[in-house]
């Protein structure tokens, strides 16, 4: 059983969550200290087994063996739902490998709570989880967010808030941003401002707590492939492969990759044919 736990307010724990934890043979948790407080509040006393990012591979094998032996298991992470920007994927795969029954006890979610309270369109949205901390992967993710027309939801820890806000402001300075801090907790705070204003605001404040950022989508723009084609051709003249050049330019400029690739090929053919 994948068990969603409160994201800050123990009052959000459901009766079904308590009943499920009380009924299983084994309980695996991300943090034994935090989960012990939850179980205590629910009036449950059970041994807890550790399952977190650092030991996930080994514990998944152990969990699979326990399921194969016929034990029932509940998996809890610190806040929210296992496997959603939290440990859990390896446990699900281990359960599937032994053909164990898998179910979920749904519950509180910072993702959906922040999205709902933001007031931004939610029919279609992008969940970015935690942004990569550095390097090409981070740059490519930010480039994609720059041109993303759907609402984006991002998790941020207090230590990385300013860095993420500054980088978001660099690619989307005037886009509206909803900052949801400490959702469901005593010091819950929700504010709406532009990415640029968010940097100015939060660099003046003491930063504490957990944050969920909800970024309004970019306005759809007309696709102009000509500049992208020129940039791809410039890169290929500098010995970069066409596939690599198309991938990078499409990401940076928010252009459809296949459409850009086909346009580059068409331009190349026209040049060879003297058109």
C-alpha positions as CSV (number, residue, x, y, z in Angstrom):
1,X,0.0,0.0,0.0
2,X,1.4,3.4,-1.0
3,X,0.2,5.7,1.8
4,X,0.0,9.4,1.3
5,X,0.8,11.3,4.5
6,X,0.0,14.8,5.8
7,X,2.2,17.5,4.3
8,X,2.2,19.5,7.5
9,X,-1.0,19.3,9.4
10,X,-1.6,15.9,11.2
11,X,-5.3,16.7,11.1
12,X,-5.3,15.9,7.4
13,X,-4.5,12.2,8.1
14,X,-7.5,10.1,7.0
15,X,-9.3,7.3,8.9
16,X,-8.4,5.0,6.0
17,X,-4.7,5.9,6.4
18,X,-4.8,4.9,10.1
19,X,-6.7,1.7,9.4
20,X,-4.3,0.7,6.6
21,X,-1.2,1.3,8.7
22,X,-2.7,-0.6,11.6
23,X,-3.6,-3.6,9.5
24,X,-0.4,-4.3,7.6
25,X,2.4,-6.6,8.7
26,X,5.3,-4.3,7.9
27,X,5.7,-0.5,7.6
28,X,8.5,1.0,5.5
29,X,9.2,4.8,6.0
30,X,11.4,7.5,4.6
31,X,12.3,8.9,8.0
32,X,11.6,6.8,11.1
33,X,11.5,9.7,13.5
34,X,8.9,11.7,11.5
35,X,6.8,8.7,10.8
36,X,6.9,7.6,14.5
37,X,5.3,11.0,15.4
38,X,2.6,10.4,12.8
39,X,1.9,6.9,14.1
40,X,1.8,8.1,17.6
41,X,-0.8,10.8,16.7
42,X,-2.9,8.0,15.1
43,X,-2.6,5.9,18.2
44,X,-0.6,3.2,16.4
45,X,2.5,1.4,17.6
46,X,4.5,-0.6,15.1
47,X,8.1,-1.3,14.2
48,X,9.3,0.9,11.4
49,X,11.7,-0.1,8.6
50,X,13.9,2.5,6.9
51,X,13.4,3.2,3.2
52,X,15.0,6.3,1.8
53,X,17.0,7.5,-1.2
54,X,20.3,6.3,0.2
55,X,19.2,2.7,0.9
56,X,16.3,2.4,-1.6
57,X,17.9,-0.2,-3.9
58,X,18.7,-2.6,-1.0
59,X,15.5,-2.0,0.8
60,X,13.5,-2.6,-2.4
61,X,14.9,-6.1,-2.7
62,X,14.1,-6.7,1.0
63,X,10.6,-5.4,0.5
64,X,10.1,-7.6,-2.6
65,X,11.2,-10.7,-0.6
66,X,8.8,-9.8,2.2
67,X,5.9,-9.5,-0.3
68,X,6.9,-12.8,-1.9
69,X,6.6,-14.4,1.5
70,X,3.1,-13.1,1.8
71,X,3.5,-10.1,4.1
72,X,1.4,-7.0,3.6
73,X,3.3,-3.7,3.6
74,X,2.6,0.0,3.9
75,X,5.1,2.5,2.4
76,X,5.2,6.0,3.8
77,X,7.4,9.0,2.8
78,X,7.8,12.1,4.9
79,X,5.0,14.2,3.4
80,X,2.7,13.5,0.5
81,X,2.6,10.5,-1.8
82,X,5.5,7.9,-2.2
83,X,7.0,8.0,-5.7
84,X,5.9,11.6,-6.4
85,X,9.2,13.5,-6.1
86,X,9.9,11.1,-3.2
87,X,11.3,7.5,-2.9
88,X,9.0,4.8,-4.0
89,X,9.6,3.8,-7.6
90,X,11.9,1.0,-6.8
91,X,9.3,-0.4,-4.3
92,X,6.6,-0.4,-6.9
93,X,8.9,-2.2,-9.4
94,X,9.9,-4.8,-6.7
95,X,6.2,-5.4,-5.9
96,X,5.4,-5.8,-9.6
97,X,8.3,-8.2,-10.0
98,X,6.8,-10.6,-7.5
99,X,3.2,-10.0,-8.8
100,X,2.1,-8.5,-5.5
101,X,-1.1,-6.5,-5.3
102,X,-0.4,-2.8,-5.3
103,X,-2.8,-0.1,-4.1
104,X,-2.8,3.4,-2.9
105,X,-4.3,5.4,0.0
106,X,-4.6,8.9,-1.5
107,X,-4.2,12.0,0.6
108,X,-2.8,15.5,0.9
109,X,-0.6,16.8,-1.9
110,X,1.5,20.0,-2.0
111,X,1.3,19.7,-5.8
112,X,-2.4,19.8,-6.2
113,X,-3.0,22.1,-3.2
114,X,-0.7,24.8,-4.6
115,X,-2.0,24.4,-8.1
116,X,-5.6,24.8,-6.8
117,X,-4.9,27.9,-4.7
118,X,-2.8,29.6,-7.4
119,X,-5.9,30.3,-9.6
120,X,-3.8,29.5,-12.7
121,X,-5.2,27.2,-15.4
122,X,-5.0,23.6,-14.3
123,X,-6.7,21.6,-17.0
124,X,-3.2,20.8,-18.3
125,X,-0.1,21.5,-16.3
126,X,3.6,20.4,-16.0
127,X,5.1,19.1,-12.7
128,X,8.8,19.8,-12.6
129,X,9.5,18.3,-9.2
130,X,12.8,19.7,-7.9
131,X,14.9,21.4,-10.6
132,X,18.3,19.9,-11.3
133,X,20.9,21.8,-9.2
134,X,23.4,22.6,-12.0
135,X,24.8,21.9,-15.4
136,X,23.3,21.2,-18.8
137,X,20.2,19.4,-17.4
138,X,19.2,22.5,-15.4
139,X,19.8,24.9,-18.3
140,X,17.7,22.8,-20.6
141,X,14.9,22.5,-18.0
142,X,14.9,26.3,-17.6
143,X,14.8,26.8,-21.3
144,X,11.8,24.5,-21.6
145,X,10.0,26.4,-18.8
146,X,10.7,29.7,-20.5
147,X,8.5,28.7,-23.4
148,X,6.1,26.4,-21.6
149,X,2.5,27.5,-22.2
150,X,1.0,25.3,-19.5
151,X,1.1,26.1,-15.8
152,X,4.3,24.7,-14.2
153,X,4.6,23.4,-10.6
154,X,8.1,23.3,-8.9
155,X,9.1,22.0,-5.5
156,X,11.9,24.0,-3.8
157,X,13.7,23.6,-0.4
158,X,14.6,26.7,1.5
159,X,18.3,26.4,0.8
160,X,17.7,26.6,-3.0
161,X,14.8,29.1,-3.1
162,X,16.8,32.2,-4.2
163,X,18.8,30.4,-6.8
164,X,15.6,29.0,-8.4
165,X,13.8,32.3,-8.2
166,X,16.8,34.1,-9.8
167,X,17.0,31.6,-12.7
168,X,13.3,31.7,-13.2
169,X,13.4,35.5,-13.3
170,X,16.2,35.3,-15.9
171,X,14.0,33.3,-18.3
172,X,10.6,34.6,-17.4
173,X,10.9,37.9,-15.5
174,X,7.4,39.1,-15.9
175,X,5.5,35.8,-15.7
176,X,3.1,35.6,-12.7
177,X,4.2,33.3,-9.9
178,X,2.3,31.9,-7.0
179,X,4.6,31.0,-4.0
180,X,3.0,28.6,-1.6
181,X,5.1,28.3,1.6
182,X,4.6,25.8,4.4
183,X,1.2,24.6,3.0
184,X,-1.2,23.4,5.7
185,X,1.2,24.4,8.5
186,X,0.9,27.1,11.2
187,X,2.9,29.6,9.2
188,X,1.3,28.9,5.8
189,X,1.9,31.8,3.4
190,X,0.6,32.3,-0.2
191,X,1.6,35.2,-2.4
192,X,1.3,36.2,-6.0
193,X,4.0,38.3,-7.8
194,X,6.2,38.3,-10.9
195,X,9.4,36.2,-10.9
196,X,11.4,39.4,-10.9
197,X,9.6,40.8,-7.9
198,X,9.9,37.5,-6.1
199,X,13.7,37.8,-6.2
200,X,13.6,41.3,-4.8
201,X,11.2,40.2,-2.1
202,X,12.8,37.0,-0.9
203,X,16.4,38.2,-0.9
204,X,15.3,40.6,1.8
205,X,13.7,37.9,3.9
206,X,14.8,35.1,6.2
207,X,14.0,32.0,4.2
208,X,12.5,29.0,6.1
209,X,10.3,26.2,5.3
210,X,9.2,24.2,2.2
211,X,8.0,26.0,-1.0
212,X,5.9,25.1,-3.9
213,X,6.1,27.4,-6.9
214,X,3.3,27.7,-9.4
215,X,4.4,29.5,-12.6
216,X,1.8,30.8,-15.0
217,X,2.3,29.5,-18.6
218,X,3.9,31.6,-21.3
219,X,1.8,33.2,-23.9
220,X,1.7,31.2,-27.1
221,X,3.9,32.7,-29.7
222,X,4.0,32.4,-33.5
223,X,6.6,29.9,-34.5
224,X,9.4,31.4,-36.6
225,X,11.8,28.8,-37.8
226,X,14.1,31.0,-39.8
227,X,16.3,32.1,-37.0
228,X,16.5,28.5,-35.6
229,X,17.5,27.2,-39.0
230,X,20.3,29.8,-39.3
231,X,21.5,28.8,-35.8
232,X,21.5,25.1,-36.6
233,X,23.4,25.6,-39.8
234,X,25.9,27.9,-38.0
235,X,26.5,25.1,-35.5
236,X,26.9,22.4,-38.1
237,X,29.5,24.6,-39.9
238,X,31.5,24.5,-36.6
239,X,31.5,20.7,-36.7
240,X,28.5,20.1,-34.4
241,X,26.3,17.2,-35.6
242,X,23.0,18.2,-37.0
243,X,21.0,16.1,-34.5
244,X,22.8,17.7,-31.6
245,X,22.4,21.2,-33.0
246,X,18.7,20.7,-33.7
247,X,18.2,19.3,-30.2
248,X,19.9,22.3,-28.5
249,X,18.4,25.0,-30.6
250,X,14.9,23.6,-30.3
251,X,15.2,23.5,-26.5
252,X,16.7,26.9,-26.2
253,X,14.2,28.6,-28.6
254,X,11.2,26.5,-27.7
255,X,10.8,25.2,-31.3
256,X,9.2,21.8,-32.3
257,X,12.3,19.6,-32.8
258,X,10.9,17.5,-35.7
259,X,9.6,20.6,-37.5
260,X,13.0,22.4,-37.1
261,X,14.9,19.3,-38.3
262,X,12.7,19.0,-41.4
263,X,13.0,22.7,-42.1
264,X,16.9,22.5,-41.9
265,X,16.9,19.6,-44.3
266,X,14.6,21.5,-46.7
267,X,16.9,24.6,-46.5
268,X,19.9,22.4,-47.1
269,X,18.3,20.7,-50.2
270,X,17.3,24.1,-51.6
271,X,20.8,25.4,-51.2
272,X,22.3,22.4,-53.0
273,X,19.8,22.8,-55.8
274,X,20.6,26.5,-56.2
275,X,17.3,27.8,-55.1
